[in-house]
Amino acid sequence: MVGGGPGGLTFAHVLHRHGYPVTVLERDPSRDARPPGGTLDLQEKMGQVALDKAGLLPWFQALSRPEGQAMRILDTDGAVLRDWRPRPGERANPEIDRGQLRELLLGSLEVQWGREVTRVEPGGGDGTVVHFADGPPQRFDLVVGADGAWSRTRPAVSPARPHYTGVTTVETSLDDIDTAHPGLAELVGEGSLGVYGVNRSLVAQRNSGGHVKVYARFRAPLDWHAHLDLADPEAVRSSLLAMFDGWADSVLGLLRHGTAFAHRPLHVLPVSHTWTHVAGVTLLGDAAHLMPPLGAGANLAMLEGAELAEAIATSTSTSTSSGTGAAGLAELDATVRAFEETMWARAAKWAQITSAGLERLVSPDPAEAVAVFDEVQPS
Ligand SMILES: Cc1cc2nc3c(=O)[nH]c(=O)nc-3n(C[C@H](O)[C@H](O)[C@H](O)COP(=O)(O)OP(=O)(O)OC[C@H]3O[C@@H](n4cnc5c(N)ncnc54)[C@H](O)[C@@H]3O)c2cc1C
């Protein structure tokens, strides 16, 4: 397994649960080497199914925040257009902090930290060779690339590279919002706040512990920051405030009080990305189907990880006579082929939905964004 994100860790957790050996190769030098990122909503029919297969659903239910499903939409003058709250007991899409999810999935797994994969070389019947930035290559029966958007495993099966969508996100955050900025805390509420203007939006999402992530999203050429020092927070803040000039002062407080700023141009793989099957190597998650970040990517990655692990465990336990010899490897290969077909069909559907969604959420007509919300969340 290359990559210890939601997809890779779910795969490893489920395989480990079934008693099978799995090696997780992760580039990060340690489990807390970088901030884990914002909150994730895990859907009842995808991420939560995966957690059930991993035996972790009760822990997720204890940690997740159903109230985080709340969604408020404002216009750029600050007027409330929609204010949706989940019904008591509603658990279709509860939120969980990425850090909490990662801790759950890590459990007692052994991860090889600081193992940056540089290249994966399918080797026919002799196993697949993994090359590292540091240390000698290693050979495996199956390499599963769950190494995200800029996967180093992907070139072993496909020449596809992510392309820029024309939409960029700049992310910032506010700490201890309830005490430090009670007015903004009230504005954001228990879940998410979305404000949509012409070709730009501001979205704020509450994480646990009074932490709020803010995403400024806008259409711009990839080099829009050519004359801006992205490492200078004050310069980035001023540039964003100029870009969102004229929006309600209450809303702009989210940018004014943001601490650090991270630049994230949105890239995607082609919708319906598939490849000619290669024995001994496959992909899942963003490595296979990077799409706009609209609530599906982690869910898909986790479901795929859980399904592939379960399919491998089932096929190898029903063909114990095959062992790990040629017949066993052929069985493994057939299982991976079937998994790929299922993954491709489902991911293509979501890639279409999220690509169309991004077009409408960052569009010349802000009413489109409200229409998207009404389709997803009819009251
Ligand atoms: C702002 C934002 C909000 C989002 N919200 C949601 C949401 O609410 N719900 C949802 O379903 N999805 C959401 N997504 C999408 C989701 O984050 C991704 O789709 C998901 O993280 C993909 O999981 P993954 O395991 O495939 O890859 P990743 O999470 O990218 O993990 C890849 C792992 O591989 C490691 N790695 C990379 N390269 C190498 C290498 N060469 N060698 C070894 N290791 C390597 C990385 O360090 C990382 O740990 C959001 C995304 C963004 C940006």
The ligand as an SDF file (V2000), in Angstrom:
LIG
                    3D

 53 58  0  0  0  0  0  0  0  0999 V2000
  -10.7920   21.4240    1.2610 C   0  0  0  0  0  0  0  0  0  0  0  0
  -11.1820   20.0050    1.0020 C   0  0  0  0  0  0  0  0  0  0  0  0
  -12.3240   19.4910    1.6020 C   0  0  0  0  0  0  0  0  0  0  0  0
  -12.7220   18.1820    1.3450 C   0  0  0  0  0  0  0  0  0  0  0  0
  -13.8360   17.6810    1.9390 N   0  0  0  0  0  0  0  0  0  0  0  0
  -14.2220   16.4160    1.6980 C   0  0  0  0  0  0  0  0  0  0  0  0
  -15.3810   15.8500    2.3400 C   0  0  0  0  0  0  0  0  0  0  0  0
  -16.0490   16.5010    3.1450 O   0  0  0  0  0  0  0  0  0  0  0  0
  -15.7190   14.5700    2.0430 N   0  0  0  0  0  0  0  0  0  0  0  0
  -14.9860   13.8410    1.1540 C   0  0  0  0  0  0  0  0  0  0  0  0
  -15.3600   12.6840    0.8810 O   0  0  0  0  0  0  0  0  0  0  0  0
  -13.8680   14.3180    0.5550 N   0  0  0  0  0  0  0  0  0  0  0  0
  -13.4690   15.5800    0.8050 C   0  0  0  0  0  0  0  0  0  0  0  0
  -12.3460   16.0750    0.2120 N   0  0  0  0  0  0  0  0  0  0  0  0
  -11.5500   15.2190   -0.7010 C   0  0  0  0  0  0  0  0  0  0  0  0
  -10.6250   14.3100    0.0970 C   0  0  0  0  0  0  0  0  0  0  0  0
   -9.7910   15.0710    0.9420 O   0  0  0  0  0  0  0  0  0  0  0  0
   -9.7400   13.4610   -0.8110 C   0  0  0  0  0  0  0  0  0  0  0  0
  -10.4960   12.9680   -1.8800 O   0  0  0  0  0  0  0  0  0  0  0  0
   -9.1590   12.2920    0.0010 C   0  0  0  0  0  0  0  0  0  0  0  0
   -8.2610   12.7810    0.9830 O   0  0  0  0  0  0  0  0  0  0  0  0
   -8.4510   11.2830   -0.8960 C   0  0  0  0  0  0  0  0  0  0  0  0
   -7.9170   10.2680   -0.0940 O   0  0  0  0  0  0  0  0  0  0  0  0
   -6.7000    9.3870   -0.6170 P   0  0  0  0  0  0  0  0  0  0  0  0
   -6.4120    8.4230    0.4980 O   0  0  0  0  0  0  0  0  0  0  0  0
   -7.0070    8.8690   -1.9660 O   0  0  0  0  0  0  0  0  0  0  0  0
   -5.4910   10.4200   -0.8240 O   0  0  0  0  0  0  0  0  0  0  0  0
   -4.8060   11.4650    0.1440 P   0  0  0  0  0  0  0  0  0  0  0  0
   -5.7220   11.9010    1.2370 O   0  0  0  0  0  0  0  0  0  0  0  0
   -4.2120   12.4980   -0.7200 O   0  0  0  0  0  0  0  0  0  0  0  0
   -3.6280   10.6470    0.8320 O   0  0  0  0  0  0  0  0  0  0  0  0
   -2.4800   10.2810    0.0970 C   0  0  0  0  0  0  0  0  0  0  0  0
   -1.3930    9.8750    1.0640 C   0  0  0  0  0  0  0  0  0  0  0  0
   -0.2870    9.3890    0.2990 O   0  0  0  0  0  0  0  0  0  0  0  0
    0.8990    9.9730    0.7700 C   0  0  0  0  0  0  0  0  0  0  0  0
    1.8370   10.0430   -0.3690 N   0  0  0  0  0  0  0  0  0  0  0  0
    1.7630   10.8730   -1.4410 C   0  0  0  0  0  0  0  0  0  0  0  0
    2.7710   10.6420   -2.2810 N   0  0  0  0  0  0  0  0  0  0  0  0
    3.5020    9.6470   -1.7440 C   0  0  0  0  0  0  0  0  0  0  0  0
    4.6830    8.9670   -2.1610 C   0  0  0  0  0  0  0  0  0  0  0  0
    5.3100    9.2880   -3.3020 N   0  0  0  0  0  0  0  0  0  0  0  0
    5.1710    7.9710   -1.3740 N   0  0  0  0  0  0  0  0  0  0  0  0
    4.5260    7.6270   -0.2040 C   0  0  0  0  0  0  0  0  0  0  0  0
    3.4100    8.2530    0.2420 N   0  0  0  0  0  0  0  0  0  0  0  0
    2.9060    9.2490   -0.5230 C   0  0  0  0  0  0  0  0  0  0  0  0
    0.4920   11.3500    1.2710 C   0  0  0  0  0  0  0  0  0  0  0  0
    1.4320   11.8630    2.2220 O   0  0  0  0  0  0  0  0  0  0  0  0
   -0.8770   11.0310    1.9090 C   0  0  0  0  0  0  0  0  0  0  0  0
   -0.7670   10.6290    3.2500 O   0  0  0  0  0  0  0  0  0  0  0  0
  -11.9390   17.3790    0.4780 C   0  0  0  0  0  0  0  0  0  0  0  0
  -10.7610   17.8900   -0.1000 C   0  0  0  0  0  0  0  0  0  0  0  0
  -10.3840   19.1910    0.1550 C   0  0  0  0  0  0  0  0  0  0  0  0
   -9.1210   19.7370   -0.4800 C   0  0  0  0  0  0  0  0  0  0  0  0
  1  2  1  0
  2  3  1  0
  2 52  2  0
  3  4  2  0
  4  5  1  0
  4 50  1  0
  5  6  2  0
  6  7  1  0
  6 13  1  0
  7  8  2  0
  7  9  1  0
  9 10  1  0
 10 11  2  0
 10 12  1  0
 12 13  2  0
 13 14  1  0
 14 15  1  0
 14 50  1  0
 15 16  1  0
 16 17  1  0
 16 18  1  0
 18 19  1  0
 18 20  1  0
 20 21  1  0
 20 22  1  0
 22 23  1  0
 23 24  1  0
 24 25  2  0
 24 26  1  0
 24 27  1  0
 27 28  1  0
 28 29  2  0
 28 30  1  0
 28 31  1  0
 31 32  1  0
 32 33  1  0
 33 34  1  0
 33 48  1  0
 34 35  1  0
 35 36  1  0
 35 46  1  0
 36 37  1  0
 36 45  1  0
 37 38  2  0
 38 39  1  0
 39 40  1  0
 39 45  2  0
 40 41  1  0
 40 42  2  0
 42 43  1  0
 43 44  2  0
 44 45  1  0
 46 47  1  0
 46 48  1  0
 48 49  1  0
 50 51  2  0
 51 52  1  0
 52 53  1  0
M  END
$$$$
